[in-house]
């Protein structure tokens, strides 16, 4: 994973845990419902999954609308 991270230009340490976080955050940003993500990640308590919604909220400010490109 470290080699793939370097090839992708990622400077931080890449681990399976980082990939899991990234996957969950991207699913939220794509509009996948929290309950489905909870099931995919195997979380017993939805509050554990809700951590990713906080991460995604901070990233939403970086998202531009496709209409802005017209």
Protein Blocks (a to p, Z undefined) as FASTA:
>chain_A
ZZmmmmnopabdcdfklmmmmmmmmmmmnopafklmmmmnopablklmmmmmmmmmmmmm
mpccfklmZZ
